[in-house]
Amino acid sequence: MPNRRDIFWLFLICISFIGANLYFVANDNYLFGFVPFAIAVLFLLFYSLEITLLLIVFLTPFSIPLNDFAPSIGFDMNLPTEPLMVAATLVFMLKLILEQRYDKAILKHPVTIVLYFYL
């Protein structure tokens, strides 16, 4: 059971977010509403990489090119899948470095061998 101090901090964070969101909506900036989704995705990245990969698979048909939002940028990427793939790769590499173990059977899997030939 959470104590009173934890509940107080939760309410304070929620009220602060609502206030900040009201400010940004009043100034016609609606991107701040995506902050809870970004926090949820970051949580998934570090605690369940498998669900993150399934989320990437689910969101791939819905991805939108960045040039649709900002045509003046000199590069293009699909949102939200490509940043999620980069983040998942970074988290995977970080886990490899920290845990220092890797399943060697993956290196001999037929799909991996085909990818070797492709590359």
Contacts in CASP RR format, 6 or more apart in sequence:
PFRMAT RR
TARGET T0000
AUTHOR 0000-0000-0000
METHOD contacts of the structure
MODEL  1
MPNRRDIFWLFLICISFIGANLYFVANDNYLFGFVPFAIAVLFLLFYSLE
ITLLLIVFLTPFSIPLNDFAPSIGFDMNLPTEPLMVAATLVFMLKLILEQ
RYDKAILKHPVTIVLYFYL
2 10 0 8 1.000
17 35 0 8 1.000
17 36 0 8 1.000
20 32 0 8 1.000
21 32 0 8 1.000
21 33 0 8 1.000
24 30 0 8 1.000
24 31 0 8 1.000
24 32 0 8 1.000
24 33 0 8 1.000
25 32 0 8 1.000
41 52 0 8 1.000
41 55 0 8 1.000
41 84 0 8 1.000
44 51 0 8 1.000
44 52 0 8 1.000
44 55 0 8 1.000
45 52 0 8 1.000
45 87 0 8 1.000
45 88 0 8 1.000
45 91 0 8 1.000
46 91 0 8 1.000
49 88 0 8 1.000
49 91 0 8 1.000
49 92 0 8 1.000
49 95 0 8 1.000
52 84 0 8 1.000
52 88 0 8 1.000
53 88 0 8 1.000
55 84 0 8 1.000
56 81 0 8 1.000
56 84 0 8 1.000
56 85 0 8 1.000
56 88 0 8 1.000
59 80 0 8 1.000
59 81 0 8 1.000
59 84 0 8 1.000
60 81 0 8 1.000
63 78 0 8 1.000
63 79 0 8 1.000
63 80 0 8 1.000
63 81 0 8 1.000
63 82 0 8 1.000
64 78 0 8 1.000
64 79 0 8 1.000
65 76 0 8 1.000
65 77 0 8 1.000
65 78 0 8 1.000
65 79 0 8 1.000
66 73 0 8 1.000
66 75 0 8 1.000
66 76 0 8 1.000
66 77 0 8 1.000
66 78 0 8 1.000
66 79 0 8 1.000
67 73 0 8 1.000
67 76 0 8 1.000
69 79 0 8 1.000
77 83 0 8 1.000
96 102 0 8 1.000
106 112 0 8 1.000
END
